[in-house]
Amino acid sequence: EILTPLKVLNLFRNIPDEDIVLLGMTLAAGRPEDLIVTRLLVPPLCIRPSVVSDTQAGTTEDDVTIKLRDIIFANDVIHRHRTTGAKVEMILEMWDYLQLQVALYINSEVSGIPPSMI
């Protein structure tokens, strides 16, 4: 059985509270499903303004905005693949890409990333 992030999230949500301690966790610290990122904070435009480029006419978006765009794109592709019944391999590849983009959004200096994934 292929464990997609959504399946794992549902499995984690179904763990009874009394079993949380068996995982070495406490309810005060959170539940297992809290370990899966389901929402991201998006900074307002005023702290991620467009950047004026000396080499190009006009402006370009800052790195944070570009990374958010990549995350939204990957999420949209996953949604479309799931609703149209695409091959599981395609969906899993996009899950990996989405995971990488979120990791880069949180820490842009993540090492060990294959160039083909960026």
N, C-alpha and C positions, 0 to 999 in steps of 0.2 A: 504494500500500500504506500502510495506517495503522500508524504505529509507536507501539505502546503502551509504557508503561514496562517491561512484562515482556519484550516483544520486544527492546527496546533492551538490557536487562540481559543477555539471552541472546546478543545480538550481541557485546556487550562481553566476555562470558565466553569467547567463541570466538576472540578476537583472540590470535594466537600471541605468546608472550613476545618473540620476536625482532622483532616489529612494533611493540612498545611504544615503542621509541626513535623510530620514525617519527612518532609522535604527540606528540613532545616530552616524553615521560614517562620515568621510570626505574622499574625494578621495585622498587628500594629505597623509592621514594616511594609505590608502590602501583599497582594496575592500574586500567583504566578503570571496571570494574564497582564499584570502591570509591567512585565519585562518585555512585552512586545509593543513596539511603537505603533500606535494607531492614529495619533494626531501630532502635528508639529506646530510650534509657535512660529508665526510669520511676523517679522518686524515691520513696522509701518514704513511707508515710502520715504518719510522724512529722514530716516537713518540709513536708507539704502538708495540714495539718489543716483540718477544717471550720471555717467562720467563723460566729460568732454574729452574727445580724442584729438590729439595733435595730428595724427596721420590720416584720419578719416573725417569726412564731412559729417557734422552733427554730433550726436552723443551715442554712447553705448551703455548697456545696463551693467551694473556692478556684479561682482562674482556671486553674491548672495541671491540676487534676483535671478541670475542665470541658473543657479543650482535649484532654486525653487521651481523654475520653469521645467527643468529636467525631471524633477520629482513628479510634478503634475502630469507631464507627458507620459512618463512610465506608468503612473497610476491609471491614467485614461486608457492606455494600451491594454493593460491587464484587464480592466473592466470590459473593454470591447472584445478581447479574446475570450473571456469567460462567458459573455452573453452570446457570442456567435459560435461557440463550441470549437474553438481552435484546438490544435494539438496540445497535449499536456506539456510537451517539451518546450513549446513556444511560450507558454504561460510561465513555466518554471524559469526560463531564461530571463523573462522580464522581471520576475520576482527578484532574481539575483541582481539584475541591473538596478532595480528600485532600491534594494538593500544597500548597494554600493553608493548610490546617489545620496541616500539619507546619511550614510556614514561620512561621506565627503562634506555634506552640509554641516554636520556636527563638528567634524575635524577635517579640514582640507589638507592636512599633512599626513593622512593615513598612508602607511608604507606597505609595500608588497602587493600593489595592485597591478595586475597584468595590463599593459598598454591597450590591449584590445577591449578591455572593459570600461575604459574611461570615456 
